[in-house]
Amino acid sequence: MPKSIIRRWLPTPDQVRANKGLRFFGSLLHDPNLFHLNRHSVSVAFAVGVFTSFLPLPGQMVIAALLALWFRCNLPLSMILVWISNPVTMPAIFYSTYKLGAWILGTPPLEFKLELSWEWLTDEVGKIWLPLFFGSLLAGIFFATVSYFAMQGLWRWHVVKRWKMRIAQRRSAVS
C-alpha cells in the first residue's frame, strides 16, 4: 500500500501524543514502532482495529490503543479502524453477531424490542450477553484474520506491481 495515501488519513505522532484522552499512556507513546507504516505494522493494526470494532464493550478506542501498544503496531490506524462499528453500523453488526452466537451455542435467539432505556438495558443484556459476546468474539477473530491477510496480500501486490513498473521503465530507458 502506498504510504503517502495512508499518511494523508493518519494523524502525526505529535498529534497523537497531544491528545488529552491518550495522555495516561505517558512515555509508552514515544515508541517509534507505534507510528511506522510498513507491511507488518499496518496489517497488525488492521487486525487489532477490526477485532476491537466487533467487541460489544464501551471504550473500544482505549482497548484498541492498549492492543496496539501490546502488539507494537500502528496506533493511529488501530484506533481509526474501531469506527467500523459506528452508530450507523453498530445495530447491524451486533444483531448479526448475536444471531451467530445464538446459532453456535444452540440457544434459540430471543425476540426483543429495542428500547433506549436503562431498564431495558439491564433486563435484556442479562438474557443476550453470552450469545452476543461469543458471536462478537468469533466474528472479530474471523474478520481480524481476514483483514490481516488481506492487508499483507495488498501490500505485497502493490510492492510487486511497483517493482515491475520500475523494471519496465528501466528497460524502456535503455532501449
Legacy VTK file of the C-alpha trace (Angstrom):
# vtk DataFile Version 3.0
C-alpha trace
ASCII
DATASET POLYDATA
POINTS 175 float
0.000 0.000 0.000
1.317 3.430 -0.743
2.471 5.098 2.426
1.508 8.531 1.125
-2.179 7.572 0.905
-2.222 6.163 4.426
-0.252 9.115 5.820
-2.863 11.547 4.483
-5.523 9.966 6.684
-3.490 9.404 9.847
-2.587 11.963 12.475
1.072 12.689 13.135
2.802 11.190 16.185
2.825 14.633 17.816
-0.942 14.977 17.315
-1.494 11.590 18.939
0.774 12.403 21.870
-1.025 15.736 22.365
-4.444 14.037 22.567
-5.783 14.537 26.082
-7.540 11.173 26.062
-4.261 9.338 25.446
-2.011 11.178 27.875
-2.406 8.456 30.500
-0.207 6.244 28.299
2.681 8.604 29.073
6.057 7.593 27.687
4.633 4.477 26.013
3.571 6.714 23.116
7.200 7.525 22.346
7.844 4.096 20.830
8.511 4.790 17.119
7.062 1.402 16.128
3.611 2.725 17.002
3.761 5.120 14.067
5.698 3.185 11.406
3.968 2.401 8.165
5.219 -0.923 6.926
3.537 -4.143 5.896
3.685 -5.743 9.325
2.632 -2.680 11.309
-0.310 -1.856 9.052
-1.504 -5.469 8.805
-1.456 -5.964 12.560
-3.125 -2.572 13.061
-5.931 -3.648 10.726
-6.365 -6.870 12.676
-6.405 -5.032 16.013
-8.822 -2.346 14.834
-11.222 -4.733 13.137
-11.206 -7.154 16.074
-11.866 -4.372 18.553
-14.679 -2.925 16.459
-16.613 -6.168 16.941
-16.385 -6.111 20.731
-19.711 -5.118 22.323
-17.940 -3.122 25.009
-17.681 0.573 25.788
-14.261 2.124 25.329
-13.331 0.346 22.123
-10.751 3.000 21.233
-8.956 2.536 24.554
-8.981 -1.234 24.049
-7.588 -0.778 20.528
-4.884 1.544 21.866
-3.891 -0.983 24.538
-3.756 -3.787 21.978
-1.716 -1.615 19.594
0.736 -0.924 22.402
0.900 -4.612 23.246
1.399 -5.753 19.637
3.516 -2.675 18.785
1.604 -1.910 15.622
0.416 1.376 14.136
-1.531 3.069 16.925
-3.497 5.708 14.960
-4.617 3.193 12.346
-5.762 0.729 15.019
-7.820 3.400 16.708
-9.348 4.749 13.494
-10.447 1.287 12.361
-12.516 0.885 15.529
-15.008 3.224 13.868
-16.118 0.380 11.625
-18.687 -0.060 14.373
-20.195 3.387 14.479
-23.712 4.431 15.493
-24.963 3.622 11.984
-23.385 0.165 11.603
-23.442 -0.946 15.241
-27.028 -2.299 15.319
-26.465 -4.481 12.248
-23.077 -5.724 13.461
-24.212 -6.611 16.960
-27.512 -8.127 15.821
-25.604 -10.329 13.376
-23.044 -11.353 15.974
-25.842 -12.102 18.452
-27.542 -14.360 15.895
-24.200 -16.041 15.139
-23.512 -16.632 18.832
-27.018 -17.977 19.450
-26.708 -20.309 16.453
-23.300 -21.665 17.512
-24.297 -22.055 21.158
-27.535 -23.752 20.109
-29.752 -21.342 22.031
-32.897 -20.051 20.421
-32.496 -16.365 19.596
-34.758 -14.183 21.685
-37.130 -11.822 20.009
-36.867 -8.455 21.657
-37.903 -4.922 21.011
-35.127 -2.375 21.270
-35.705 0.462 23.702
-33.253 3.120 24.721
-33.786 2.954 28.470
-31.757 1.825 31.454
-34.428 -0.702 32.495
-34.415 -2.361 29.071
-30.634 -2.467 29.064
-30.360 -4.101 32.495
-33.153 -6.596 31.780
-32.216 -7.643 28.249
-28.430 -7.668 28.489
-28.644 -10.393 31.120
-30.514 -12.552 28.611
-28.456 -11.896 25.484
-24.916 -11.245 26.733
-23.485 -14.751 26.252
-24.535 -15.268 22.605
-23.714 -11.631 21.815
-20.260 -11.760 23.344
-19.436 -15.213 21.936
-20.632 -14.270 18.455
-18.765 -10.964 18.640
-15.526 -12.703 19.611
-15.854 -15.227 16.787
-16.733 -12.590 14.197
-13.968 -10.323 15.473
-11.366 -13.078 15.242
-12.574 -14.110 11.782
-12.650 -10.599 10.303
-9.383 -9.619 12.017
-7.698 -12.635 10.430
-9.186 -11.839 7.028
-8.155 -8.189 7.267
-4.614 -9.118 8.376
-4.057 -11.423 5.409
-5.844 -9.061 3.015
-3.520 -6.213 4.013
-0.488 -8.487 3.751
-1.587 -9.505 0.261
-2.486 -5.989 -0.880
0.783 -4.581 0.376
2.766 -7.317 -1.344
0.763 -6.921 -4.566
1.422 -3.184 -4.566
5.166 -3.643 -3.972
5.458 -6.240 -6.756
3.446 -4.021 -9.123
5.708 -1.031 -8.429
8.792 -3.223 -8.791
7.644 -4.457 -12.207
6.875 -0.872 -13.269
10.417 0.218 -12.333
11.901 -2.700 -14.265
9.793 -1.806 -17.317
10.821 1.859 -17.054
14.494 0.907 -16.846
14.171 -1.350 -19.874
12.438 1.344 -21.915
15.076 3.927 -20.881
17.857 1.620 -22.064
16.176 0.904 -25.411
LINES 1 176
175 0 1 2 3 4 5 6 7 8 9 10 11 12 13 14 15 16 17 18 19 20 21 22 23 24 25 26 27 28 29 30 31 32 33 34 35 36 37 38 39 40 41 42 43 44 45 46 47 48 49 50 51 52 53 54 55 56 57 58 59 60 61 62 63 64 65 66 67 68 69 70 71 72 73 74 75 76 77 78 79 80 81 82 83 84 85 86 87 88 89 90 91 92 93 94 95 96 97 98 99 100 101 102 103 104 105 106 107 108 109 110 111 112 113 114 115 116 117 118 119 120 121 122 123 124 125 126 127 128 129 130 131 132 133 134 135 136 137 138 139 140 141 142 143 144 145 146 147 148 149 150 151 152 153 154 155 156 157 158 159 160 161 162 163 164 165 166 167 168 169 170 171 172 173 174
